[in-house]
């Protein structure tokens, strides 16, 4: 990638600020450290009162041309820069010169000059107000062209009525449009609206193609409206015709994917295979199996020396009874590729086995030993196969227990490694990642910590944590985790960050009841609870709902801050109970 940007401009047009913003944006978007060469600074350092005045113009022209020839990427700030370079017969086809004129209306310019004078700017007012005229005369004498005539520039920006931020973005967009700094395209698979999808909507440094499948379409009307004008491709299924249709669609829109990221556990198999068929890096079939099929996951982890709950595949009820005869009741029965505790049951005796409300299908279910130890969550950001950061969550009640026993469901972010942990969380996550050769993404692991402080892995997901766990850690640590996930997904180097805050933050699931809601707490009433500082409310009066047997059921989330984990947990309990008691249905 090569380009030189020359920036000419009237006094008080905002030229210097725009250049600074332009450098920042090029760093943020393309990870480019673009040097800026100031003609004014070069003149003051090397020529002012140091050489005869009649030689200054020639020496400055030499300087401007040398910047072009000696740099592949640069910004040159000065007057008549593009004229000096273009008249030197030094332009080459693979290093375009993008000339920019920053203009301003005379009345706005005068107002800004007066403000400068009133703020005790060191440049004398009379000198400043005449500067444009002097430079215009000097340039015309040499090139017989007016430096403020927009016809001589690739881009003309008048800042009289736009912000300097918008002006910098216009230059960025021009670079991208000309192909000099093409934005990378991320193919993002989703099956419902999530905070990560929302974050992607706000990122203008990359092109995003939202990949959806018609069989897994669980989006709110608002999210559909918010993404309506974006690049959305909805596939009917994973088949050659749909792959070909995507190729034609992306070619038409100039959006051939450079990267792929899957944000959905349900789409792990389908989305990764779709991306691979497009020639984009994605999980292999083996990795898809390990990260989606919990039986194969545990087999792989166990073979790598990572402790997991004892487990077995089942095909008949007798297989369950046999497992219990070895490991004793209670045991856990669940789908191998399940989610949100759907079709997950704690079996305490033979009667529970005989009364399972699920038809056992071969290769679909498994059992595992029930673990009585406290459940914790350890998540991690992974880049190039290495753990960058880990985030620890305390879970007051397991999702299954919370669902079946109407207990508080929620999560509390831990900013330091708990005292009862006798292992290094980064090392623990690194062993999981290394065992499956996982490269770039976010890992969400659920584990049990025994009385000796050692972990047993329950299962993990190779995708962002749900249920606002990431928001908890972002608020508690001061780290923008979603931005880091996107940067990792698009190949931008991400440095490990230390926690910048020591807040203790939790979020509590607001319970649901079946029926039509006739009465419930408002957002304002929930915010009145001690420690609650934010509320996300889904349910509303008049809404009818049939509570499903899944741990993700919620009327919304309340975010709670406290002094420590017990304090936050106590406040979460109060919020949960009050909301439950005041919700009325019919």
N, C-alpha and C positions, 0 to 999 in steps of 0.2 A: 504494500500500500504506500503510495506516494502522493503528496499534494502540498502546495504552498498557498497559504491564504494571505493576500495583501489587504490591509485595512486602511483606507483613507477616510478622513472625516472632518467635518466642521468642528470648530471649538464648541464645547458644551453639548455635543451630540450624544455623549455617553460612550464614546469609542473605547476608552481605556477600560471602563467597567465591563463593557460587552466582551472585550478580549479576555478579561479574567474569567468571566462566566463561560466563555467558549472553551477555554482551556479546561475548566472544571468539568464541563459536560462531555468533552472528548475523553477525559479520563474516566468518568462514570460510565459512559456508554460503550466505549471501545477499548478501554484500558490503555489509552495512548497518552504518554507524557509528551505533549507538544510544546517545544520551546517557542518563546516569543522574543523577537529581536526588535528593540525600540530604536527607531532612527533618531528620535530626539535625545535619548540617553547616549547613543553612540556619538552624536554631534557634541554634546556637552562634555563627554569624557575625552574625546580625541581631537576635536577640531576647534572648539570655541576659544578664541584668542590664542590659538596655538599655531595656526597656519594662516597665510594670507586669505582674505575673504574671497578673492576671485578664484581660489582653488577649492573652496568648500564644496560647491555643487558637484564638481567632478569626483571628489573623494567620497561624497555621500552616495553618488550613483554607483561607484565601484563597490561600496559596502553592500548596497541593496542587491546588486547582481551576485555578489559572492555568497550572500545568504541563500539565494535560490540555487546556485550551483553546488554549494557545499552541504546542503541538507536535503534529505528525502521528505521530511515533514517539518513544517515550520509555519509560524504566523509572523508577518512583518508589519509593524505598526509605524505609520509615518505618512508624509505627504508625497504625492506623485510616485508612490512605490511601484504600482503596476505599470505606469508609463516608463519608468527607468528600466524595469526588467524586460518589458515587451520590446523596447527599442534597442535592446542589446543583442538580439539574434541568438539568444541562449535557451529559448524554450525547447523542451523535449516532450514527445508525445506521452511518455509514461509517467511524467511528473507535471500534472496540470497546475496552472496558476489560476486560482479562483479570486478574482478581484472584487472587493466589497467597498461600497461607498456608504458611510453612515452620515445621514443628512438630518437637518432639523430646520423647522420654519423660523424665519427671522424674529417673529414676536416671541416665540417660545425660547429661542436662543438668548434674546435680550433679557428675558425674565430670569433665566438660569445664570447669566453673567452677573446680574444684580445680586442674586442670592449668593453667588461666589464671593463677590466683593464684600457683602455684609458679613460673611463668615471669615473675613480676614485672610482670604486666599493670597498667597505670596506674589502671584503674577499681577502687575499693575493693571487696573481696569482699562485704561486707554490703550495699553499695549495689546491686551487680550482682544479688545473689540476690533482692532485693526489687523489681527493676525491672519484671518482668512483672506483679506484683500492682498496682503503682502505675498502670501504663498501662491495665490491665484496668479498674480503678476509674474512672479519668479518662474512658475511652471509654464506659463504661456510663452515667456521669452525663450524657453528652451525647447518646448515640444509643439508650440503653436496649437495647444489644446487647453480647454478649461478643465481644471481638475475636479470641478464640482458639476460637470455635465454627466448625468447618469448614463448616457448612451455608451460611454467608454468603460462601463463596469459590467461584470457578470451579475452582480446583485446590488440593488439600490434599496436601502432601508431608511425610512424617515421615522425618527424616534419621537416626533412631536406628540403623538397620541398612543404610543405603545410602550410597554415597559422594556427595560434592558434585558430582562429574562426572555421575553418574547422575541426580541431582536436576535439574541444568541441562538434561540431555537430555530429561527428562520434560516440562519446560516447552517446549522446542523442538518436541517431538512434538505437544504440545497445540496449539501455534500452527499447525503444518502441518495437523493434523487439522481444525481449525476453518476452514481455508482462508485464514487471515490471512497466512501466509507459505508458500505452496505450493511444494514442491520442484519444480525443473525435471526433466524427463525426457529422458534421453539414449538414443537408439537406437544400439546398438553392434553392428556386424557382425563376426562372427568365424567362422573355420573350423577353428581348433585352439586349444588352451589356450596362452596367452602371459602374460608378466609384466604386460602392460597389463590383460588381463582379470582377473588376480589383484588388481591395484591397484584396479580398479573394484569388486571385491567388498568391499574395505575402506573404500570411500568412502560415508559415510552422509549427505552433504550433497546428493546427487542421487538420483533414481530412475533405475535402469539397466534397459533392456530389451535382453537379449542376443538379437540376430537371427542365426539360423542357417539354412542351407539343407541339405536332406537329401542333396543330391548332393555336398556339400563338408563332410563331417562327420568330423573327424579328432581327436576329443577323447579324452583319457585317461579311464579309469573314475573316477579320483579327482576330476578336474575336473567330470565329469558329476554325481558325488555332491555336490560342493561347491556346484554351481549348481542343484541339483535343486529347492530351495525358493525360488529366485530367479525373477525375471520373465524367462522364456525363451520365445521364439516361434520355432518351426522351420517354415520355409516349404517347401512341396514344390517350388516353382519361382517364377519371376517371371511371374505371370499375374493377370488381373483377379479371379479367384475368391480367390486368396491375399491380394491387397490388400484385398478386401472382408472376408475372414475376419480379417485383422489389425485393421481398423477396428472390427469387432464385439468382438474380443478386448480391444483397448486401451480401448474405451469401458466394457466390463464391469469392467475392472480399474482404471479411472481413470488410465490411463497413456498419454495422447496425447503423442507425442514433440514436444519443443520443439527438440531438436538431434539431429544425426546424426554419427556418426564411423565410418569404415571402417578396421578394423585388419588387413585381409587383402588382399594383392595379387591373389590368385585371384578375390576377390569384387568387385574394383573396378567392373566393369561392372554386375553383377547387383544388388549392394547399393545403389549410388548411384541406380540407376533405381527400385529398390523405395522408397527414401526419398523420391525426388522425387514418386512417385505418392501418397505420404502427405502431400505438401505441406510437407515439411521441406527446408531448404536442403541441396543436395548438388551434386556435379559435374555440369556439362552434358555432353551427348553428345560434344562436341568435346574437352572436358577429359578425359573418360574415355579417349578414343582416344589423346590425347597422353601420358597417364600409364600406359597399359597396352600399347599397340602400339609396340614399340621402333622400328620403321621410321618411323611417324608422329611419334613423339617426336623422333627425330633430324632429320627434315625441319623440324619446327617450331623446334627449337633452332638449326639451321643458318640458317634464315631470319631468326632474331633475332640473328645474329652471334656465336653461341656455338660454340666449336670442338668438333667431334665427329670420331670416326674415320670415314673415308670408308666409304660403305655403298651397298648396292643391294638391291632386292627380287629374289627368284629364283623361277622356276617350273619350271625343268628343270636337270639337271646341266650342260648347256652354258652356262647363265647363270653358274654358279659358275666354270667354266673361263674364260669371257670376262672375268669380273671379275679373276681372277688374272693374266690376260695384261696387264691394265692396271696393277694394283697389286703384282703379284708374290706368290708364296707366301712365308711361310704366311699364311692368311686364317682368319677365324672364321666358322663356319656355325652358325646358331642359330634357334630359334623366335622369331617376332616378339612373342609374348606368353608367353615361357618364364620359368622361375624355377629357381633352384638349379642352373644349368648343365645341366639335363636337355635332351637332344637338342642340346647344344652341343659342337662339335668344332673342333679346330684342324687345318686341312687343309694339308699340306706339299707335296703334289704331286697330279698327275692321278689316280694310283692311289688316293689317299685319297678323292678325289671319287667315283670309280667304285665304291668299296667302302663308301660311306656306309650305315650300318645303319638309315637312316630313309627312309621313303617321302616324297618331296617333293610336297607338296600346294600348289596355287596359293593365294597370299595368306597363307600360314602361316609362311614362312621368309624369311630374309634372310642376307646375308653382309656382313662388314665387314673393313676392313684390320686386320691384327694390330699391336698397339701393344706395343713392347718396353720402354717406359718403366715405372718403378715405379708400382704401383697404390696409391691412397690413397682414403679415404672422407671426404667432407665432408657432415655432416648439419646440419640446422637446424630450429629452432622458428620457426614463422611465425604471426603474428597480424595480422589485418586487412591481409594482403598485405605485411607488413613483417617482415624478419628480426630476431628478438629475440636469438638466440644461435646460434653455430655450434660444432660439435664435430668435431674432426679425428682420424681413425684411421689408424694405420700398418698396412699389410697385408704381412706377411712374404712370403707367396706368394699369387699370384692364386688364386681359388677353383678355376678350371679346372685349373691346374697342380697344385695341392694334391690335387685329386681324381684326376687321371690318373697322377701321378708319385709318389703316396704321400708328399707333403711335408707339413710342419707347416701346419695350417690354424688361423688365429686372428687376433686383432685386438689392437692396443695403442693405448690412448687417449693422445692428445697434449694436454697442458694449455696449451701455447703454440703459436703459429704457427711451424712449422719454419723454420729459417734458409734452406732451399732454396726456400721459397715466395716468389716475387716478385710476388705478387698478394694482394689482401685477400679472405679466404674469405667474409666477410659480403657483400661486393659481388658475388662470383661467384655465390653462392646467390641473392642478390636478383635478378640478371639472369634466372636460370632461372624463379624464381617470377613475376616481372613478365611474362615472355614468354608465360606461360600463364594469367595472372590467377588464380593460386592464392591462396586467402585465409587459411584457418585450418587448421593441422595441422603435420605433421612431414615433412620431406623427407630422403630417404636417397640420396645421390649417390655414384657410383663414378667416379673419374677417374684420369687418368694425368698425372704431372708430368714435363715434359721437362727437358733439361739446362739450359735457360734459366729454369727455375722457373715455367713457365707451364702451366696445366691444359688437358687435352682431356677432355671429358666422355664417359664410356662410356655410362652410362645412369643413370636415377634412379627411385626409387619414391616415390609420394606416400602414405606410410604409415610406421609406426614401423619402425626397423631391427630385424632379427632377430638371432639367434645371440648374444644377450647383449651386443651392442655398446652399447646404452643403459646397461646395468648398469655396464659398464666406465667410461663417462663419468660416471655418477652417483657411483661410488666415487672416481674420480680428481678430480672437480671439486667434489664436495659439493653438487651441484644435483640436486634431485628432479625428474628429467626427466619421468617418467611422470605425476606430479601436474600438472606444467605442461601436458602434452598434454591431460589431462582438463579443466583449467581453460580452456585455449584452445578446446577442443571445446564447452564449455558457456557460452561468452561472458563468462568472467570475465577482467578485465584482468590481464595477466601482465607484470611488469617484467623487463627484461633483467637477468641476474645475472652478476656476475663469478665466476670460479672461486674457490672458497673453500679449495681444497686444491691441493697440487702433487705429489700421489702419481702414480707411473707404474704403471698397471694394465693387464694384458693377460689375455685368456682364450684358452685353447687347446682345440681340439676333441680329444676323446679318441677315437682311431681305432676302427673296427669291423673285424671279420673275419666272413666267411660261415661258417655252420655253427652247431652247438650249442656254446655256451660251456662249457668244462670247467674253465677256470682263468682268473682275472683279478685285477688289483689291487683291493683294497678301497678305500673312501673314506679310511680311516685311513692306508693305505699311500701313497696319492696325496698326502695332506696332509703327509706326512713329507718330501716333496721341498722343496728350498730355494725359498723365496719363495711357495709355495702357501698360500693362506689360506682358500680355500673350494672346495668341489667339489659339482657337481651331476651325479649318476650315474644314467643311464637303464638301461644294460645290467646284467645280473646272471647269475651262474652258472646253467646249465640252460636259459637262454633261447636259442631258435633264431632266427637272422636270416640273410636273404639280402641281402648288401650291394647296394644300388641304385647306379646310375650318376647320382648327384646330389651336389652339393657340401655339402648339409646333413646328410649321413650322419654320425652321431656317437654314441658311447657315453655322451657327457656332456660337461661343461665343467669345466675347472680354472682357477681365477682366481689370477693370479700378480702379485706386487708386486716391484718392483726399483728400482734407483737411476736407471736411464735406459733408453731403448728397447733398445740392444744387450744390456743385462743381462737385461731381461725376455724378449727373444727367445731368448736362450741358455737361460734356465730353462724356457721353453715347449718348446724342442727336447728337453731332457732328459726332461721329463714325457711328451711325446708318444712318444719312442722307448722309454722304459722301459715305458710302458703297452702299446705295440704288441708289444714283445718278450715280455711276460709273459702276454699273452692267448693262450689255447690253445682251439682248437675241434676238433670232430670231425664 
